[in-house]
């Protein structure tokens, strides 16, 4: 997490997790997924449902993370929001984008 993002989180009353602190050297696959999950949870204050994708693109990690944006009142048709998080090779968040929303049942039918 960059110093700017850390200050923003503190200003909002969040205690940035030490796990989001920059690490010496490049992060690996598992660390990229973990850092992205934590960043999405911190920035959205929503429960992470799953990591849908993680890949290295042009020297940066791109991780797609799904969160439960609105739990279903009955059954399992939660409203899910999908986020793309781009991390520098050192694990700093460089881009954070909500890419879509869908109902869990719609995703199951679409094979997501």
Gaussian input, Z-matrix of N, CA and C with variables (Angstrom, degrees):
# hf/3-21g

backbone

0 1
 N
 C     1     B1
 C     2     B2     1     A1
 N     3     B3     2     A2     1     D1
 C     4     B4     3     A3     2     D2
 C     5     B5     4     A4     3     D3
 N     6     B6     5     A5     4     D4
 C     7     B7     6     A6     5     D5
 C     8     B8     7     A7     6     D6
 N     9     B9     8     A8     7     D7
 C    10    B10     9     A9     8     D8
 C    11    B11    10    A10     9     D9
 N    12    B12    11    A11    10    D10
 C    13    B13    12    A12    11    D11
 C    14    B14    13    A13    12    D12
 N    15    B15    14    A14    13    D13
 C    16    B16    15    A15    14    D14
 C    17    B17    16    A16    15    D15
 N    18    B18    17    A17    16    D16
 C    19    B19    18    A18    17    D17
 C    20    B20    19    A19    18    D18
 N    21    B21    20    A20    19    D19
 C    22    B22    21    A21    20    D20
 C    23    B23    22    A22    21    D21
 N    24    B24    23    A23    22    D22
 C    25    B25    24    A24    23    D23
 C    26    B26    25    A25    24    D24
 N    27    B27    26    A26    25    D25
 C    28    B28    27    A27    26    D26
 C    29    B29    28    A28    27    D27
 N    30    B30    29    A29    28    D28
 C    31    B31    30    A30    29    D29
 C    32    B32    31    A31    30    D30
 N    33    B33    32    A32    31    D31
 C    34    B34    33    A33    32    D32
 C    35    B35    34    A34    33    D33
 N    36    B36    35    A35    34    D34
 C    37    B37    36    A36    35    D35
 C    38    B38    37    A37    36    D36
 N    39    B39    38    A38    37    D37
 C    40    B40    39    A39    38    D38
 C    41    B41    40    A40    39    D39
 N    42    B42    41    A41    40    D40
 C    43    B43    42    A42    41    D41
 C    44    B44    43    A43    42    D42
 N    45    B45    44    A44    43    D43
 C    46    B46    45    A45    44    D44
 C    47    B47    46    A46    45    D45
 N    48    B48    47    A47    46    D46
 C    49    B49    48    A48    47    D47
 C    50    B50    49    A49    48    D48
 N    51    B51    50    A50    49    D49
 C    52    B52    51    A51    50    D50
 C    53    B53    52    A52    51    D51
 N    54    B54    53    A53    52    D52
 C    55    B55    54    A54    53    D53
 C    56    B56    55    A55    54    D54
 N    57    B57    56    A56    55    D55
 C    58    B58    57    A57    56    D56
 C    59    B59    58    A58    57    D57
 N    60    B60    59    A59    58    D58
 C    61    B61    60    A60    59    D59
 C    62    B62    61    A61    60    D60
 N    63    B63    62    A62    61    D61
 C    64    B64    63    A63    62    D62
 C    65    B65    64    A64    63    D63
 N    66    B66    65    A65    64    D64
 C    67    B67    66    A66    65    D65
 C    68    B68    67    A67    66    D66
 N    69    B69    68    A68    67    D67
 C    70    B70    69    A69    68    D68
 C    71    B71    70    A70    69    D69
 N    72    B72    71    A71    70    D70
 C    73    B73    72    A72    71    D71
 C    74    B74    73    A73    72    D72
 N    75    B75    74    A74    73    D73
 C    76    B76    75    A75    74    D74
 C    77    B77    76    A76    75    D75
 N    78    B78    77    A77    76    D76
 C    79    B79    78    A78    77    D77
 C    80    B80    79    A79    78    D78
 N    81    B81    80    A80    79    D79
 C    82    B82    81    A81    80    D80
 C    83    B83    82    A82    81    D81
 N    84    B84    83    A83    82    D82
 C    85    B85    84    A84    83    D83
 C    86    B86    85    A85    84    D84
 N    87    B87    86    A86    85    D85
 C    88    B88    87    A87    86    D86
 C    89    B89    88    A88    87    D87
 N    90    B90    89    A89    88    D88
 C    91    B91    90    A90    89    D89
 C    92    B92    91    A91    90    D90
 N    93    B93    92    A92    91    D91
 C    94    B94    93    A93    92    D92
 C    95    B95    94    A94    93    D93
 N    96    B96    95    A95    94    D94
 C    97    B97    96    A96    95    D95
 C    98    B98    97    A97    96    D96
 N    99    B99    98    A98    97    D97
 C   100   B100    99    A99    98    D98
 C   101   B101   100   A100    99    D99
 N   102   B102   101   A101   100   D100
 C   103   B103   102   A102   101   D101
 C   104   B104   103   A103   102   D102
 N   105   B105   104   A104   103   D103
 C   106   B106   105   A105   104   D104
 C   107   B107   106   A106   105   D105
 N   108   B108   107   A107   106   D106
 C   109   B109   108   A108   107   D107
 C   110   B110   109   A109   108   D108
 N   111   B111   110   A110   109   D109
 C   112   B112   111   A111   110   D110
 C   113   B113   112   A112   111   D111
 N   114   B114   113   A113   112   D112
 C   115   B115   114   A114   113   D113
 C   116   B116   115   A115   114   D114
 N   117   B117   116   A116   115   D115
 C   118   B118   117   A117   116   D116
 C   119   B119   118   A118   117   D117
 N   120   B120   119   A119   118   D118
 C   121   B121   120   A120   119   D119
 C   122   B122   121   A121   120   D120
 N   123   B123   122   A122   121   D121
 C   124   B124   123   A123   122   D122
 C   125   B125   124   A124   123   D123
 N   126   B126   125   A125   124   D124
 C   127   B127   126   A126   125   D125
 C   128   B128   127   A127   126   D126
 N   129   B129   128   A128   127   D127
 C   130   B130   129   A129   128   D128
 C   131   B131   130   A130   129   D129
 N   132   B132   131   A131   130   D130
 C   133   B133   132   A132   131   D131
 C   134   B134   133   A133   132   D132
 N   135   B135   134   A134   133   D133
 C   136   B136   135   A135   134   D134
 C   137   B137   136   A136   135   D135
 N   138   B138   137   A137   136   D136
 C   139   B139   138   A138   137   D137
 C   140   B140   139   A139   138   D138
 N   141   B141   140   A140   139   D139
 C   142   B142   141   A141   140   D140
 C   143   B143   142   A142   141   D141
 N   144   B144   143   A143   142   D142
 C   145   B145   144   A144   143   D143
 C   146   B146   145   A145   144   D144
 N   147   B147   146   A146   145   D145
 C   148   B148   147   A147   146   D146
 C   149   B149   148   A148   147   D147
 N   150   B150   149   A149   148   D148
 C   151   B151   150   A150   149   D149
 C   152   B152   151   A151   150   D150
 N   153   B153   152   A152   151   D151
 C   154   B154   153   A153   152   D152
 C   155   B155   154   A154   153   D153
 N   156   B156   155   A155   154   D154
 C   157   B157   156   A156   155   D155
 C   158   B158   157   A157   156   D156
 N   159   B159   158   A158   157   D157
 C   160   B160   159   A159   158   D158
 C   161   B161   160   A160   159   D159
 N   162   B162   161   A161   160   D160
 C   163   B163   162   A162   161   D161
 C   164   B164   163   A163   162   D162
 N   165   B165   164   A164   163   D163
 C   166   B166   165   A165   164   D164
 C   167   B167   166   A166   165   D165
 N   168   B168   167   A167   166   D166
 C   169   B169   168   A168   167   D167
 C   170   B170   169   A169   168   D168
 N   171   B171   170   A170   169   D169
 C   172   B172   171   A171   170   D170
 C   173   B173   172   A172   171   D171
 N   174   B174   173   A173   172   D172
 C   175   B175   174   A174   173   D173
 C   176   B176   175   A175   174   D174
 N   177   B177   176   A176   175   D175
 C   178   B178   177   A177   176   D176
 C   179   B179   178   A178   177   D177
 N   180   B180   179   A179   178   D178
 C   181   B181   180   A180   179   D179
 C   182   B182   181   A181   180   D180
 N   183   B183   182   A182   181   D181
 C   184   B184   183   A183   182   D182
 C   185   B185   184   A184   183   D183
 N   186   B186   185   A185   184   D184
 C   187   B187   186   A186   185   D185
 C   188   B188   187   A187   186   D186
 N   189   B189   188   A188   187   D187
 C   190   B190   189   A189   188   D188
 C   191   B191   190   A190   189   D189
 N   192   B192   191   A191   190   D190
 C   193   B193   192   A192   191   D191
 C   194   B194   193   A193   192   D192
 N   195   B195   194   A194   193   D193
 C   196   B196   195   A195   194   D194
 C   197   B197   196   A196   195   D195
 N   198   B198   197   A197   196   D196
 C   199   B199   198   A198   197   D197
 C   200   B200   199   A199   198   D198
 N   201   B201   200   A200   199   D199
 C   202   B202   201   A201   200   D200
 C   203   B203   202   A202   201   D201
 N   204   B204   203   A203   202   D202
 C   205   B205   204   A204   203   D203
 C   206   B206   205   A205   204   D204
 N   207   B207   206   A206   205   D205
 C   208   B208   207   A207   206   D206
 C   209   B209   208   A208   207   D207
 N   210   B210   209   A209   208   D208
 C   211   B211   210   A210   209   D209
 C   212   B212   211   A211   210   D210
 N   213   B213   212   A212   211   D211
 C   214   B214   213   A213   212   D212
 C   215   B215   214   A214   213   D213
 N   216   B216   215   A215   214   D214
 C   217   B217   216   A216   215   D215
 C   218   B218   217   A217   216   D216
 N   219   B219   218   A218   217   D217
 C   220   B220   219   A219   218   D218
 C   221   B221   220   A220   219   D219
 N   222   B222   221   A221   220   D220
 C   223   B223   222   A222   221   D221
 C   224   B224   223   A223   222   D222
 N   225   B225   224   A224   223   D223
 C   226   B226   225   A225   224   D224
 C   227   B227   226   A226   225   D225
 N   228   B228   227   A227   226   D226
 C   229   B229   228   A228   227   D227
 C   230   B230   229   A229   228   D228
 N   231   B231   230   A230   229   D229
 C   232   B232   231   A231   230   D230
 C   233   B233   232   A232   231   D231
 N   234   B234   233   A233   232   D232
 C   235   B235   234   A234   233   D233
 C   236   B236   235   A235   234   D234
 N   237   B237   236   A236   235   D235
 C   238   B238   237   A237   236   D236
 C   239   B239   238   A238   237   D237
 N   240   B240   239   A239   238   D238
 C   241   B241   240   A240   239   D239
 C   242   B242   241   A241   240   D240
 N   243   B243   242   A242   241   D241
 C   244   B244   243   A243   242   D242
 C   245   B245   244   A244   243   D243
 N   246   B246   245   A245   244   D244
 C   247   B247   246   A246   245   D245
 C   248   B248   247   A247   246   D246
 N   249   B249   248   A248   247   D247
 C   250   B250   249   A249   248   D248
 C   251   B251   250   A250   249   D249
 N   252   B252   251   A251   250   D250
 C   253   B253   252   A252   251   D251
 C   254   B254   253   A253   252   D252
 N   255   B255   254   A254   253   D253
 C   256   B256   255   A255   254   D254
 C   257   B257   256   A256   255   D255
 N   258   B258   257   A257   256   D256
 C   259   B259   258   A258   257   D257
 C   260   B260   259   A259   258   D258
 N   261   B261   260   A260   259   D259
 C   262   B262   261   A261   260   D260
 C   263   B263   262   A262   261   D261
 N   264   B264   263   A263   262   D262
 C   265   B265   264   A264   263   D263
 C   266   B266   265   A265   264   D264
 N   267   B267   266   A266   265   D265
 C   268   B268   267   A267   266   D266
 C   269   B269   268   A268   267   D267
 N   270   B270   269   A269   268   D268
 C   271   B271   270   A270   269   D269
 C   272   B272   271   A271   270   D270
 N   273   B273   272   A272   271   D271
 C   274   B274   273   A273   272   D272
 C   275   B275   274   A274   273   D273
 N   276   B276   275   A275   274   D274
 C   277   B277   276   A276   275   D275
 C   278   B278   277   A277   276   D276
 N   279   B279   278   A278   277   D277
 C   280   B280   279   A279   278   D278
 C   281   B281   280   A280   279   D279
 N   282   B282   281   A281   280   D280
 C   283   B283   282   A282   281   D281
 C   284   B284   283   A283   282   D282
 N   285   B285   284   A284   283   D283
 C   286   B286   285   A285   284   D284
 C   287   B287   286   A286   285   D285
 N   288   B288   287   A287   286   D286
 C   289   B289   288   A288   287   D287
 C   290   B290   289   A289   288   D288
 N   291   B291   290   A290   289   D289
 C   292   B292   291   A291   290   D290
 C   293   B293   292   A292   291   D291
 N   294   B294   293   A293   292   D292
 C   295   B295   294   A294   293   D293
 C   296   B296   295   A295   294   D294
 N   297   B297   296   A296   295   D295
 C   298   B298   297   A297   296   D296
 C   299   B299   298   A298   297   D297
 N   300   B300   299   A299   298   D298
 C   301   B301   300   A300   299   D299
 C   302   B302   301   A301   300   D300
 N   303   B303   302   A302   301   D301
 C   304   B304   303   A303   302   D302
 C   305   B305   304   A304   303   D303
 N   306   B306   305   A305   304   D304
 C   307   B307   306   A306   305   D305
 C   308   B308   307   A307   306   D306
 N   309   B309   308   A308   307   D307
 C   310   B310   309   A309   308   D308
 C   311   B311   310   A310   309   D309
 N   312   B312   311   A311   310   D310
 C   313   B313   312   A312   311   D311
 C   314   B314   313   A313   312   D312
 N   315   B315   314   A314   313   D313
 C   316   B316   315   A315   314   D314
 C   317   B317   316   A316   315   D315
 N   318   B318   317   A317   316   D316
 C   319   B319   318   A318   317   D317
 C   320   B320   319   A319   318   D318
 N   321   B321   320   A320   319   D319
 C   322   B322   321   A321   320   D320
 C   323   B323   322   A322   321   D321
 N   324   B324   323   A323   322   D322
 C   325   B325   324   A324   323   D323
 C   326   B326   325   A325   324   D324
 N   327   B327   326   A326   325   D325
 C   328   B328   327   A327   326   D326
 C   329   B329   328   A328   327   D327
 N   330   B330   329   A329   328   D328
 C   331   B331   330   A330   329   D329
 C   332   B332   331   A331   330   D330
 N   333   B333   332   A332   331   D331
 C   334   B334   333   A333   332   D332
 C   335   B335   334   A334   333   D333

   B1=1.4435
   B2=1.5158
   B3=1.2952
   B4=1.4614
   B5=1.5265
   B6=1.3212
   B7=1.4633
   B8=1.5294
   B9=1.3338
   B10=1.4686
   B11=1.5324
   B12=1.3221
   B13=1.4640
   B14=1.5262
   B15=1.3310
   B16=1.4624
   B17=1.5398
   B18=1.3430
   B19=1.4656
   B20=1.5322
   B21=1.3354
   B22=1.4654
   B23=1.5178
   B24=1.3229
   B25=1.4601
   B26=1.5247
   B27=1.3204
   B28=1.4576
   B29=1.5246
   B30=1.3294
   B31=1.4621
   B32=1.5257
   B33=1.3283
   B34=1.4602
   B35=1.5209
   B36=1.3333
   B37=1.4591
   B38=1.5093
   B39=1.3161
   B40=1.4594
   B41=1.5138
   B42=1.2961
   B43=1.4561
   B44=1.5174
   B45=1.3319
   B46=1.4560
   B47=1.5183
   B48=1.3051
   B49=1.4642
   B50=1.5148
   B51=1.3367
   B52=1.4556
   B53=1.5237
   B54=1.3475
   B55=1.4623
   B56=1.5232
   B57=1.3434
   B58=1.4543
   B59=1.5200
   B60=1.3083
   B61=1.4615
   B62=1.5230
   B63=1.3336
   B64=1.4624
   B65=1.5236
   B66=1.3051
   B67=1.4597
   B68=1.5184
   B69=1.3133
   B70=1.4670
   B71=1.5251
   B72=1.3037
   B73=1.4644
   B74=1.5112
   B75=1.3214
   B76=1.4647
   B77=1.5291
   B78=1.3344
   B79=1.4605
   B80=1.5229
   B81=1.3110
   B82=1.4569
   B83=1.5215
   B84=1.3136
   B85=1.4621
   B86=1.5314
   B87=1.3261
   B88=1.4665
   B89=1.5259
   B90=1.3316
   B91=1.4634
   B92=1.5224
   B93=1.3278
   B94=1.4669
   B95=1.5287
   B96=1.3304
   B97=1.4637
   B98=1.5258
   B99=1.3090
   B100=1.4603
   B101=1.5308
   B102=1.3224
   B103=1.4650
   B104=1.5272
   B105=1.3295
   B106=1.4659
   B107=1.5253
   B108=1.3303
   B109=1.4752
   B110=1.5196
   B111=1.3159
   B112=1.4667
   B113=1.5333
   B114=1.3229
   B115=1.4675
   B116=1.5277
   B117=1.3295
   B118=1.4655
   B119=1.5267
   B120=1.3184
   B121=1.4641
   B122=1.5286
   B123=1.3225
   B124=1.4619
   B125=1.5243
   B126=1.3203
   B127=1.4654
   B128=1.5236
   B129=1.3372
   B130=1.4667
   B131=1.5224
   B132=1.3179
   B133=1.4625
   B134=1.5284
   B135=1.3265
   B136=1.4583
   B137=1.5252
   B138=1.3438
   B139=1.4604
   B140=1.5266
   B141=1.3241
   B142=1.4665
   B143=1.5220
   B144=1.3280
   B145=1.4572
   B146=1.5224
   B147=1.3360
   B148=1.4663
   B149=1.5212
   B150=1.3192
   B151=1.4637
   B152=1.5177
   B153=1.3323
   B154=1.4584
   B155=1.5229
   B156=1.3429
   B157=1.4608
   B158=1.5230
   B159=1.3198
   B160=1.4622
   B161=1.5174
   B162=1.3369
   B163=1.4571
   B164=1.5235
   B165=1.3202
   B166=1.4611
   B167=1.5247
   B168=1.3430
   B169=1.4588
   B170=1.5229
   B171=1.3152
   B172=1.4686
   B173=1.5273
   B174=1.3218
   B175=1.4609
   B176=1.5134
   B177=1.3348
   B178=1.4681
   B179=1.5302
   B180=1.3214
   B181=1.4572
   B182=1.5215
   B183=1.3346
   B184=1.4645
   B185=1.5179
   B186=1.3160
   B187=1.4614
   B188=1.5254
   B189=1.3243
   B190=1.4646
   B191=1.5234
   B192=1.3229
   B193=1.4605
   B194=1.5234
   B195=1.3336
   B196=1.4592
   B197=1.5254
   B198=1.3341
   B199=1.4604
   B200=1.5232
   B201=1.3242
   B202=1.4595
   B203=1.5220
   B204=1.3354
   B205=1.4627
   B206=1.5245
   B207=1.3268
   B208=1.4657
   B209=1.5248
   B210=1.3328
   B211=1.4657
   B212=1.5297
   B213=1.3187
   B214=1.4623
   B215=1.5254
   B216=1.3142
   B217=1.4700
   B218=1.5197
   B219=1.3115
   B220=1.4652
   B221=1.5208
   B222=1.2942
   B223=1.4570
   B224=1.5113
   B225=1.3194
   B226=1.4706
   B227=1.5259
   B228=1.3370
   B229=1.4596
   B230=1.5319
   B231=1.3554
   B232=1.4617
   B233=1.5241
   B234=1.3328
   B235=1.4603
   B236=1.5264
   B237=1.3144
   B238=1.4618
   B239=1.5261
   B240=1.3205
   B241=1.4652
   B242=1.5240
   B243=1.3194
   B244=1.4654
   B245=1.5263
   B246=1.3210
   B247=1.4660
   B248=1.5152
   B249=1.3196
   B250=1.4627
   B251=1.5187
   B252=1.3155
   B253=1.4597
   B254=1.5192
   B255=1.3181
   B256=1.4617
   B257=1.5156
   B258=1.3277
   B259=1.4620
   B260=1.5157
   B261=1.3199
   B262=1.4649
   B263=1.5298
   B264=1.3294
   B265=1.4657
   B266=1.5304
   B267=1.3401
   B268=1.4611
   B269=1.5282
   B270=1.3365
   B271=1.4543
   B272=1.5100
   B273=1.3370
   B274=1.4676
   B275=1.5261
   B276=1.3210
   B277=1.4606
   B278=1.5253
   B279=1.3396
   B280=1.4623
   B281=1.5266
   B282=1.3373
   B283=1.4637
   B284=1.5191
   B285=1.3309
   B286=1.4560
   B287=1.5215
   B288=1.3355
   B289=1.4575
   B290=1.5222
   B291=1.3410
   B292=1.4655
   B293=1.5128
   B294=1.3173
   B295=1.4635
   B296=1.5193
   B297=1.3237
   B298=1.4521
   B299=1.5100
   B300=1.3303
   B301=1.4612
   B302=1.5169
   B303=1.3185
   B304=1.4589
   B305=1.5200
   B306=1.3224
   B307=1.4587
   B308=1.5225
   B309=1.3048
   B310=1.4630
   B311=1.5289
   B312=1.3184
   B313=1.4682
   B314=1.5233
   B315=1.3293
   B316=1.4639
   B317=1.5197
   B318=1.3115
   B319=1.4640
   B320=1.5173
   B321=1.3220
   B322=1.4627
   B323=1.5254
   B324=1.3273
   B325=1.4621
   B326=1.5199
   B327=1.3364
   B328=1.4696
   B329=1.5233
   B330=1.3358
   B331=1.4637
   B332=1.5140
   B333=1.3130
   B334=1.4714
   B335=1.4966
   A1=107.60
   A2=115.88
   A3=120.23
   A4=110.00
   A5=115.46
   A6=120.29
   A7=110.30
   A8=116.61
   A9=120.87
   A10=110.51
   A11=117.01
   A12=120.89
   A13=110.66
   A14=116.80
   A15=120.82
   A16=109.89
   A17=116.93
   A18=120.67
   A19=110.75
   A20=116.79
   A21=120.38
   A22=110.69
   A23=116.40
   A24=120.89
   A25=110.58
   A26=116.86
   A27=120.23
   A28=110.63
   A29=117.82
   A30=121.38
   A31=111.13
   A32=116.61
   A33=121.12
   A34=111.93
   A35=116.15
   A36=119.87
   A37=113.95
   A38=117.64
   A39=121.48
   A40=108.90
   A41=115.80
   A42=120.28
   A43=106.30
   A44=118.74
   A45=119.43
   A46=110.63
   A47=114.50
   A48=119.52
   A49=110.53
   A50=116.69
   A51=118.21
   A52=111.72
   A53=116.59
   A54=120.01
   A55=111.55
   A56=118.09
   A57=120.43
   A58=112.23
   A59=116.85
   A60=120.39
   A61=109.65
   A62=117.04
   A63=119.10
   A64=110.91
   A65=115.26
   A66=121.45
   A67=108.58
   A68=115.98
   A69=117.38
   A70=110.15
   A71=116.37
   A72=120.59
   A73=112.47
   A74=116.18
   A75=120.80
   A76=112.12
   A77=115.27
   A78=120.47
   A79=108.75
   A80=116.06
   A81=122.01
   A82=111.69
   A83=114.94
   A84=123.38
   A85=111.97
   A86=117.39
   A87=121.31
   A88=111.19
   A89=117.02
   A90=120.10
   A91=111.18
   A92=117.81
   A93=120.96
   A94=110.38
   A95=117.00
   A96=120.02
   A97=110.75
   A98=116.44
   A99=121.00
   A100=111.82
   A101=116.74
   A102=120.70
   A103=111.40
   A104=117.09
   A105=120.56
   A106=110.94
   A107=117.13
   A108=120.84
   A109=110.44
   A110=115.68
   A111=120.23
   A112=110.98
   A113=116.62
   A114=119.98
   A115=110.72
   A116=117.01
   A117=120.22
   A118=110.04
   A119=117.34
   A120=120.62
   A121=110.78
   A122=117.00
   A123=121.35
   A124=111.55
   A125=117.18
   A126=121.13
   A127=113.26
   A128=117.13
   A129=119.91
   A130=113.10
   A131=117.04
   A132=123.03
   A133=111.23
   A134=116.21
   A135=122.23
   A136=109.74
   A137=115.03
   A138=120.81
   A139=109.79
   A140=115.71
   A141=120.31
   A142=108.63
   A143=115.41
   A144=121.58
   A145=110.93
   A146=116.73
   A147=119.45
   A148=110.91
   A149=114.80
   A150=121.22
   A151=105.35
   A152=116.71
   A153=121.31
   A154=112.76
   A155=117.01
   A156=120.07
   A157=109.03
   A158=115.92
   A159=121.33
   A160=107.26
   A161=115.69
   A162=119.08
   A163=110.44
   A164=115.38
   A165=122.17
   A166=106.94
   A167=116.39
   A168=122.31
   A169=108.10
   A170=116.49
   A171=121.86
   A172=112.65
   A173=116.61
   A174=121.41
   A175=115.60
   A176=117.96
   A177=121.14
   A178=108.95
   A179=115.70
   A180=120.16
   A181=109.44
   A182=116.50
   A183=121.85
   A184=107.27
   A185=115.69
   A186=121.41
   A187=108.68
   A188=116.54
   A189=122.08
   A190=108.12
   A191=115.87
   A192=121.90
   A193=108.79
   A194=116.33
   A195=122.26
   A196=109.45
   A197=116.13
   A198=121.54
   A199=109.02
   A200=115.81
   A201=120.72
   A202=106.82
   A203=115.53
   A204=120.10
   A205=111.31
   A206=116.39
   A207=121.04
   A208=108.10
   A209=116.56
   A210=118.90
   A211=110.52
   A212=115.37
   A213=120.48
   A214=109.58
   A215=115.33
   A216=118.75
   A217=110.58
   A218=114.77
   A219=119.78
   A220=107.33
   A221=116.51
   A222=119.95
   A223=112.67
   A224=114.82
   A225=119.80
   A226=112.02
   A227=117.25
   A228=120.06
   A229=111.32
   A230=115.98
   A231=121.63
   A232=110.57
   A233=115.91
   A234=121.21
   A235=106.97
   A236=116.00
   A237=123.02
   A238=108.73
   A239=116.32
   A240=121.75
   A241=107.66
   A242=115.54
   A243=121.46
   A244=108.87
   A245=115.95
   A246=122.17
   A247=109.77
   A248=116.41
   A249=122.39
   A250=107.37
   A251=115.48
   A252=122.22
   A253=107.06
   A254=116.63
   A255=121.18
   A256=107.57
   A257=115.05
   A258=122.02
   A259=109.57
   A260=115.75
   A261=120.02
   A262=107.84
   A263=118.04
   A264=119.62
   A265=112.57
   A266=117.49
   A267=121.41
   A268=112.70
   A269=117.47
   A270=120.93
   A271=116.00
   A272=118.51
   A273=120.96
   A274=109.90
   A275=117.00
   A276=121.47
   A277=108.17
   A278=115.89
   A279=120.42
   A280=112.10
   A281=116.73
   A282=120.56
   A283=108.04
   A284=115.24
   A285=121.76
   A286=107.01
   A287=117.82
   A288=121.41
   A289=111.11
   A290=116.79
   A291=118.74
   A292=106.30
   A293=116.17
   A294=120.80
   A295=113.34
   A296=117.54
   A297=118.21
   A298=112.79
   A299=113.51
   A300=122.09
   A301=107.35
   A302=115.92
   A303=120.42
   A304=108.94
   A305=115.81
   A306=120.37
   A307=108.54
   A308=115.44
   A309=120.91
   A310=111.57
   A311=117.39
   A312=119.99
   A313=111.71
   A314=117.68
   A315=120.78
   A316=110.39
   A317=116.93
   A318=121.19
   A319=110.64
   A320=117.22
   A321=120.67
   A322=110.37
   A323=116.49
   A324=120.17
   A325=111.91
   A326=116.49
   A327=120.86
   A328=112.13
   A329=116.83
   A330=119.76
   A331=114.00
   A332=117.22
   A333=120.50
   A334=110.21
   D1=133.46
   D2=-179.74
   D3=-71.02
   D4=162.71
   D5=178.87
   D6=-61.46
   D7=-38.27
   D8=179.06
   D9=-62.93
   D10=-47.46
   D11=179.88
   D12=-63.51
   D13=-37.15
   D14=178.37
   D15=-63.14
   D16=-43.99
   D17=178.59
   D18=-63.96
   D19=-40.62
   D20=177.96
   D21=-60.96
   D22=-45.94
   D23=-179.67
   D24=-62.00
   D25=-42.49
   D26=179.09
   D27=-65.80
   D28=-37.71
   D29=178.91
   D30=-64.18
   D31=-31.05
   D32=178.73
   D33=-84.42
   D34=1.15
   D35=179.31
   D36=87.23
   D37=12.97
   D38=178.35
   D39=-95.90
   D40=144.16
   D41=174.54
   D42=-98.76
   D43=104.21
   D44=-177.67
   D45=-57.94
   D46=129.78
   D47=-179.02
   D48=-62.25
   D49=137.22
   D50=178.03
   D51=-59.44
   D52=-22.42
   D53=-179.94
   D54=-65.76
   D55=-18.23
   D56=-179.98
   D57=-90.72
   D58=-1.81
   D59=178.96
   D60=-64.92
   D61=143.52
   D62=178.37
   D63=-57.02
   D64=143.83
   D65=-179.68
   D66=-108.34
   D67=150.64
   D68=176.56
   D69=-68.93
   D70=129.71
   D71=178.17
   D72=79.76
   D73=177.07
   D74=-177.40
   D75=-71.28
   D76=148.79
   D77=176.80
   D78=-92.68
   D79=153.92
   D80=178.87
   D81=-93.56
   D82=-175.62
   D83=-176.41
   D84=-57.02
   D85=-53.87
   D86=-176.93
   D87=-63.15
   D88=-41.22
   D89=178.48
   D90=-65.60
   D91=-38.51
   D92=178.80
   D93=-61.35
   D94=-43.93
   D95=178.45
   D96=-63.29
   D97=-44.86
   D98=-178.92
   D99=-63.86
   D100=-44.65
   D101=179.00
   D102=-63.23
   D103=-40.94
   D104=179.39
   D105=-65.37
   D106=-42.85
   D107=177.47
   D108=-57.86
   D109=-46.94
   D110=-177.68
   D111=-66.48
   D112=-39.27
   D113=179.67
   D114=-63.83
   D115=-45.25
   D116=-179.93
   D117=-62.68
   D118=-44.57
   D119=179.05
   D120=-61.18
   D121=-41.06
   D122=-179.29
   D123=-68.50
   D124=-47.75
   D125=-174.51
   D126=-73.24
   D127=-32.63
   D128=-176.54
   D129=-99.38
   D130=-20.24
   D131=-173.71
   D132=59.72
   D133=29.76
   D134=178.49
   D135=-115.01
   D136=159.83
   D137=-179.98
   D138=-78.16
   D139=126.84
   D140=177.50
   D141=-72.92
   D142=131.06
   D143=179.22
   D144=-93.17
   D145=-45.17
   D146=-176.48
   D147=-167.77
   D148=157.76
   D149=167.17
   D150=-95.70
   D151=118.30
   D152=-175.69
   D153=-89.45
   D154=-25.53
   D155=-176.31
   D156=-161.52
   D157=146.35
   D158=174.70
   D159=-149.40
   D160=122.88
   D161=-179.66
   D162=-152.76
   D163=155.30
   D164=175.28
   D165=-91.52
   D166=122.47
   D167=-179.61
   D168=-128.34
   D169=118.83
   D170=178.28
   D171=50.75
   D172=41.93
   D173=175.69
   D174=83.24
   D175=2.33
   D176=178.78
   D177=-125.43
   D178=151.41
   D179=176.50
   D180=-82.78
   D181=132.32
   D182=173.36
   D183=-118.18
   D184=118.90
   D185=-174.59
   D186=-124.21
   D187=130.03
   D188=176.48
   D189=-101.65
   D190=125.06
   D191=-175.67
   D192=-125.71
   D193=134.00
   D194=177.04
   D195=-103.58
   D196=138.68
   D197=176.10
   D198=-127.06
   D199=155.01
   D200=174.25
   D201=-83.91
   D202=107.76
   D203=-178.18
   D204=-82.96
   D205=-36.63
   D206=177.77
   D207=-147.05
   D208=111.21
   D209=178.88
   D210=-63.43
   D211=145.94
   D212=178.03
   D213=-67.16
   D214=146.17
   D215=177.30
   D216=-75.75
   D217=-34.24
   D218=178.00
   D219=-140.25
   D220=142.37
   D221=177.81
   D222=76.95
   D223=-154.99
   D224=-173.86
   D225=-122.34
   D226=32.09
   D227=-178.26
   D228=-98.15
   D229=55.55
   D230=178.77
   D231=-59.83
   D232=152.91
   D233=170.77
   D234=-89.01
   D235=120.07
   D236=-176.09
   D237=-107.25
   D238=138.06
   D239=173.06
   D240=-111.78
   D241=137.18
   D242=179.71
   D243=-105.78
   D244=133.40
   D245=179.45
   D246=-124.37
   D247=141.19
   D248=170.03
   D249=-105.26
   D250=129.18
   D251=177.95
   D252=-119.04
   D253=127.61
   D254=174.81
   D255=-106.91
   D256=130.13
   D257=-179.26
   D258=-117.05
   D259=141.28
   D260=172.61
   D261=-67.18
   D262=165.21
   D263=177.81
   D264=-56.70
   D265=-24.43
   D266=179.73
   D267=-88.20
   D268=-5.50
   D269=176.28
   D270=100.47
   D271=7.05
   D272=176.31
   D273=-79.80
   D274=139.61
   D275=175.75
   D276=-72.03
   D277=121.95
   D278=179.42
   D279=-111.27
   D280=-16.87
   D281=178.27
   D282=-154.85
   D283=141.47
   D284=-177.81
   D285=-143.16
   D286=115.05
   D287=-173.56
   D288=-138.10
   D289=131.94
   D290=169.62
   D291=-82.40
   D292=122.89
   D293=-174.10
   D294=-100.63
   D295=-13.07
   D296=178.87
   D297=172.24
   D298=171.42
   D299=176.18
   D300=-135.95
   D301=145.43
   D302=178.65
   D303=-158.55
   D304=160.70
   D305=173.97
   D306=-87.33
   D307=143.97
   D308=-176.94
   D309=-53.43
   D310=-42.20
   D311=179.95
   D312=-63.31
   D313=-35.93
   D314=177.82
   D315=-65.02
   D316=-38.65
   D317=179.86
   D318=-66.58
   D319=-39.02
   D320=-179.94
   D321=-63.67
   D322=-39.74
   D323=178.86
   D324=-69.75
   D325=-32.86
   D326=-178.65
   D327=-83.63
   D328=-7.31
   D329=178.72
   D330=80.60
   D331=20.68
   D332=179.53
   D333=-72.87

